[in-house]
Amino acid sequence: MTLQVAPSGRLSAEQVTAVLHSAILAPSTHNTQPWLFSVGPAGIELYADPDRTLPVSDPDRRELLLSCGAALFNLRTAIHATGVHPATSFFPRRGDPDLLALVRPRGTAATDRKLASLAAAISRRHTNRTPFTAKPVPAGAMGALRHAAEVEHAWLPRLGPEQLAGLKELIRESHRLQTADPAFLAEWQRWTGRGRGKRDGVPFAAGGAVTADDTWVLRDYGGGTRAPGAAPMVVVIGTFADQPIDRLRAGQAMQRVLLTATARGIDASFISQPVEVPATRARLRDLLGGGLWPQIVLRLGYGAPVPRTPRRALEDILVTPSPLSV
């Protein structure tokens, strides 16, 4: 039986439908879309979808939590744009690690201009995996991106030349380790290179080409074609702890950074290898000074237009509400 979208708090059924559509536009590893939502009169619940884990590349569900955190930020931001306050509780039911958040749309809120700008950017943001041009990211943008991470309890440190050189080596090493692992390749092939009609995974059309001088070892989503490209701006988003709540917050910070970039016309994609391999992630932490757990590595710049990846229909991600949201 198809679940009907119901009103929740101060949101009408139509508004709930709209904010859920915004939530599911978040990025996720291999476009797995590992989230589920339930809607009740008291609130909207966000769940991790255990059937969409990646046991090889994400055995401890770190990237799943990052992806769900990005969806949560979209949900909060879209609710705020309606003039309603999204009161949010993390992990609201002890003993249920899949229930990640409860958002109660109650009370009115004056619309924040910056958040309204980010809400407008949700539908325009998409991962751009194409080679970037030589146009540099404006120096002034870094302050805005750093502030975006900090507002969500994460940090985007400045990387010096030696740190960037070390990061390049870690990317090469982690890429080599993953591509030598048959289990990783099987998981990778399951979720990439998909044709039309699929609502998840990364299709060839969204992959783009790999740069001819692939200094940063971008993954090949586009069937092996190569094209000229320039060096991107590369940043790391990290947290001072590495518990599930820190990873969920890091996902929200990641999405706030991505939407801040989108609002400024800056493209972004992920360089995931060094944070997916435990050994290189530990070395990247040392490279950052030992106090910060690296969660995401992003490349920023300006690429050619590409289509967005598909999304699952709302009826596929809605589940029955729990007593918390009723």
C-alpha positions as CSV (number, residue, x, y, z in Angstrom):
1,M,0.0,0.0,0.0
2,T,1.4,3.4,-1.0
3,L,1.8,5.7,2.0
4,Q,0.2,9.1,1.7
5,V,2.1,12.2,2.7
6,A,0.4,13.8,5.7
7,P,0.6,17.3,7.3
8,S,3.2,17.6,10.0
9,G,3.4,20.3,12.6
10,R,2.8,23.7,10.9
11,L,3.5,22.2,7.4
12,S,0.6,21.3,5.1
13,A,0.8,18.0,3.2
14,E,1.9,19.9,0.1
15,Q,4.7,21.6,2.0
16,V,5.8,18.3,3.5
17,T,6.0,16.8,0.0
18,A,8.0,19.8,-1.2
19,V,10.5,19.6,1.7
20,L,10.9,15.9,1.2
21,H,11.7,16.4,-2.4
22,S,14.4,18.9,-1.4
23,A,15.8,16.5,1.2
24,I,16.3,13.7,-1.3
25,L,18.3,15.9,-3.6
26,A,21.3,15.5,-1.3
27,P,24.4,13.7,-2.6
28,S,25.2,10.2,-1.4
29,T,28.1,7.8,-2.0
30,H,27.6,6.1,-5.5
31,N,24.1,7.8,-5.4
32,T,22.9,5.0,-3.1
33,Q,20.4,7.4,-1.4
34,P,20.6,5.5,1.9
35,W,17.7,7.3,3.6
36,L,14.1,6.7,4.6
37,F,11.6,9.2,6.0
38,S,8.4,8.9,8.0
39,V,5.9,11.7,8.5
40,G,3.6,12.1,11.5
41,P,1.6,15.0,13.0
42,A,4.4,15.8,15.4
43,G,7.4,15.6,13.1
44,I,9.4,14.1,10.2
45,E,11.8,11.2,11.1
46,L,15.0,10.4,9.1
47,Y,16.2,6.8,9.1
48,A,19.2,5.2,7.6
49,D,18.2,2.5,5.1
50,P,20.2,-0.6,6.1
51,D,19.5,-2.2,2.7
52,R,21.6,0.5,1.0
53,T,24.9,0.1,2.9
54,L,28.2,-0.4,1.1
55,P,29.8,-3.2,3.1
56,V,33.2,-3.0,1.3
57,S,33.9,0.7,1.0
58,D,31.8,1.8,4.0
59,P,31.7,-1.1,6.6
60,D,31.2,1.2,9.6
61,R,28.5,3.3,7.8
62,R,30.5,6.5,8.1
63,E,29.7,7.6,4.6
64,L,26.1,6.5,5.0
65,L,25.8,8.9,8.0
66,L,27.4,11.7,5.9
67,S,24.9,11.2,3.1
68,C,22.0,11.1,5.6
69,G,23.4,14.2,7.2
70,A,23.3,16.0,3.9
71,A,19.7,15.0,3.4
72,L,18.9,16.3,6.9
73,F,20.5,19.7,6.2
74,N,18.4,20.0,3.0
75,L,15.2,19.1,5.0
76,R,16.0,21.6,7.8
77,T,16.8,24.3,5.3
78,A,13.7,23.7,3.1
79,I,11.5,23.8,6.2
80,H,13.1,27.1,7.4
81,A,12.5,28.6,3.9
82,T,8.7,28.1,4.6
83,G,8.9,30.3,7.7
84,V,8.7,27.4,10.1
85,H,11.3,26.5,12.7
86,P,12.7,22.9,12.2
87,A,13.4,21.8,15.8
88,T,15.8,18.9,15.4
89,S,16.8,16.0,17.7
90,F,19.6,13.7,16.8
91,F,19.3,9.9,17.6
92,P,16.0,10.5,19.5
93,R,15.4,6.8,20.4
94,R,18.1,5.1,22.4
95,G,18.8,1.6,21.0
96,D,17.7,2.4,17.5
97,P,20.9,3.4,15.5
98,D,18.9,3.7,12.3
99,L,16.6,6.5,13.5
100,L,19.0,9.4,12.9
101,A,16.9,12.5,13.6
102,L,13.4,13.8,14.3
103,V,12.6,17.2,12.9
104,R,9.6,18.9,14.5
105,P,8.2,21.7,12.2
106,R,6.7,23.8,15.0
107,G,6.8,27.5,15.6
108,T,7.3,30.3,13.1
109,A,10.7,31.6,12.3
110,A,11.9,34.8,10.6
111,T,13.5,33.7,7.3
112,D,17.3,34.1,7.4
113,R,18.6,35.6,4.1
114,K,21.6,33.2,3.9
115,L,19.5,30.1,4.6
116,A,17.0,31.2,2.0
117,S,19.8,31.5,-0.5
118,L,20.9,28.0,0.3
119,A,17.4,26.7,0.0
120,A,17.2,28.1,-3.5
121,A,20.5,26.4,-4.3
122,I,19.2,22.9,-3.4
123,S,17.6,22.2,-6.7
124,R,20.7,23.6,-8.6
125,R,23.4,21.6,-6.7
126,H,24.6,18.5,-8.3
127,T,28.0,16.7,-8.3
128,N,30.1,17.7,-11.2
129,R,32.6,14.9,-12.1
130,T,33.9,16.5,-15.3
131,P,37.4,18.0,-15.5
132,F,37.5,21.6,-14.3
133,T,38.7,24.6,-16.2
134,A,41.7,26.8,-15.3
135,K,39.4,29.4,-13.8
136,P,40.4,29.8,-10.2
137,V,38.0,29.7,-7.3
138,P,37.9,33.3,-5.9
139,A,40.1,33.6,-2.8
140,G,37.2,35.3,-1.0
141,A,35.0,32.2,-1.4
142,M,37.2,30.2,1.0
143,G,36.1,32.2,4.0
144,A,32.4,31.6,3.2
145,L,33.0,27.9,2.8
146,R,35.0,27.7,6.0
147,H,32.2,29.5,7.9
148,A,29.6,27.2,6.4
149,A,31.4,24.2,7.8
150,E,31.9,25.8,11.3
151,V,28.2,26.7,11.6
152,E,27.4,22.9,11.5
153,H,30.2,22.0,14.0
154,A,32.8,20.9,11.5
155,W,36.0,22.4,10.2
156,L,37.6,23.1,6.9
157,P,41.3,23.7,7.6
158,R,43.7,25.6,5.4
159,L,46.0,23.2,3.6
160,G,49.6,24.2,2.9
161,P,51.7,23.1,-0.1
162,E,53.2,20.2,1.9
163,Q,49.9,19.0,3.1
164,L,48.4,19.1,-0.5
165,A,51.4,17.2,-1.8
166,G,50.9,14.6,0.9
167,L,47.2,14.4,0.2
168,K,47.9,13.7,-3.5
169,E,50.1,10.7,-2.5
170,L,47.4,9.4,-0.1
171,I,44.8,9.6,-2.9
172,R,47.1,7.7,-5.3
173,E,47.8,5.0,-2.7
174,S,44.2,4.6,-1.6
175,H,43.0,4.5,-5.2
176,R,45.6,1.7,-6.0
177,L,44.5,-0.3,-3.0
178,Q,40.8,-0.1,-3.8
179,T,41.2,-0.9,-7.5
180,A,43.3,-4.0,-6.6
181,D,40.5,-5.3,-4.4
182,P,38.0,-7.6,-6.3
183,A,35.3,-7.1,-3.7
184,F,35.5,-3.3,-4.0
185,L,35.4,-3.5,-7.8
186,A,32.3,-5.7,-7.6
187,E,30.6,-3.2,-5.3
188,W,31.7,-0.3,-7.4
189,Q,30.3,-1.9,-10.6
190,R,27.0,-2.6,-9.0
191,W,26.3,1.1,-8.4
192,T,28.0,2.8,-11.4
193,G,27.6,2.9,-15.1
194,R,23.9,2.5,-15.0
195,G,21.6,3.1,-18.0
196,R,18.4,4.9,-18.3
197,G,15.4,3.9,-16.1
198,K,17.4,3.4,-12.9
199,R,16.5,5.7,-10.0
200,D,19.8,5.2,-8.1
201,G,23.5,4.7,-8.8
202,V,25.6,6.8,-11.1
203,P,24.7,6.6,-14.8
204,F,27.3,7.1,-17.5
205,A,25.7,10.4,-18.5
206,A,26.5,11.9,-15.1
207,G,30.0,10.6,-15.0
208,G,31.9,12.9,-17.4
209,A,35.4,12.3,-18.5
210,V,38.6,11.8,-16.5
211,T,41.3,14.5,-16.8
212,A,44.1,13.6,-19.2
213,D,46.6,14.7,-16.5
214,D,44.8,13.0,-13.6
215,T,46.9,14.4,-10.8
216,W,44.1,13.9,-8.2
217,V,43.1,10.4,-9.5
218,L,39.5,11.0,-10.2
219,R,37.3,7.9,-10.4
220,D,36.2,7.0,-13.9
221,Y,32.4,7.1,-14.1
222,G,32.3,7.9,-17.8
223,G,33.6,4.8,-19.5
224,G,37.3,5.7,-19.8
225,T,37.2,8.9,-21.9
226,R,39.8,11.5,-21.1
227,A,39.9,15.2,-21.5
228,P,42.1,18.2,-20.6
229,G,41.6,19.6,-17.2
230,A,43.2,22.0,-14.7
231,A,44.1,21.5,-11.0
232,P,41.1,22.1,-8.8
233,M,40.9,23.6,-5.3
234,V,40.9,20.7,-2.9
235,V,39.6,21.0,0.7
236,V,39.0,18.6,3.6
237,I,36.1,18.8,6.0
238,G,36.7,17.2,9.4
239,T,35.4,16.9,12.9
240,F,37.2,16.8,16.3
241,A,35.5,13.5,17.2
242,D,34.4,10.5,15.1
243,Q,31.2,9.2,16.8
244,P,28.0,8.7,14.8
245,I,26.6,12.1,15.8
246,D,29.9,13.7,14.6
247,R,29.5,12.0,11.2
248,L,25.9,13.1,10.9
249,R,26.9,16.6,11.7
250,A,29.7,16.4,9.2
251,G,27.2,15.5,6.5
252,Q,25.2,18.6,7.4
253,A,28.4,20.7,7.2
254,M,29.3,19.1,3.9
255,Q,25.9,20.0,2.4
256,R,26.1,23.5,3.8
257,V,29.5,23.9,2.1
258,L,28.2,22.4,-1.1
259,L,25.2,24.7,-1.2
260,T,27.3,27.7,-0.4
261,A,29.6,26.8,-3.3
262,T,26.5,26.3,-5.6
263,A,25.1,29.7,-4.6
264,R,28.4,31.2,-5.8
265,G,28.4,29.3,-9.1
266,I,31.2,26.9,-8.0
267,D,31.1,23.2,-8.9
268,A,32.2,20.4,-6.6
269,S,32.8,16.7,-6.5
270,F,34.2,14.1,-4.1
271,I,37.6,12.5,-3.8
272,S,36.6,9.7,-1.5
273,Q,39.4,7.2,-1.8
274,P,41.7,8.5,1.1
275,V,38.8,8.6,3.6
276,E,37.4,5.2,2.6
277,V,40.6,3.3,3.2
278,P,41.2,3.1,7.0
279,A,45.0,3.2,6.7
280,T,45.2,6.3,4.5
281,R,42.5,8.0,6.5
282,A,44.6,7.6,9.6
283,R,47.6,9.0,7.7
284,L,45.5,11.9,6.5
285,R,44.5,12.7,10.1
286,D,48.2,12.8,11.0
287,L,48.8,15.1,8.0
288,L,46.2,17.5,9.3
289,G,47.9,17.7,12.7
290,G,46.3,14.8,14.5
291,G,43.4,16.7,16.0
292,L,40.9,16.5,13.2
293,W,39.2,13.4,11.9
294,P,38.9,13.8,8.1
295,Q,35.4,13.0,6.8
296,I,35.2,14.4,3.3
297,V,37.7,15.5,0.6
298,L,36.2,17.8,-2.0
299,R,37.5,19.3,-5.2
300,L,36.1,22.7,-6.2
301,G,36.2,24.6,-9.5
302,Y,34.3,25.2,-12.7
303,G,33.3,22.3,-15.0
304,A,31.1,21.6,-18.0
305,P,27.4,21.2,-17.5
306,V,26.3,17.7,-16.6
307,P,22.9,16.1,-15.9
308,R,22.0,15.4,-12.3
309,T,21.9,11.8,-11.0
310,P,18.4,10.3,-10.7
311,R,16.4,10.0,-7.4
312,R,14.1,7.5,-6.0
313,A,10.4,8.3,-5.9
314,L,8.9,9.5,-2.6
315,E,6.8,6.4,-2.2
316,D,10.0,4.4,-2.2
317,I,11.5,6.2,0.7
318,L,8.5,6.7,3.0
319,V,7.9,4.3,6.0
320,T,5.3,4.1,8.7
321,P,5.7,6.7,11.4
322,S,6.9,5.7,14.9
323,P,5.2,6.9,18.1
324,L,7.8,9.7,18.3
325,S,6.3,11.6,15.3
326,V,2.7,10.8,15.9
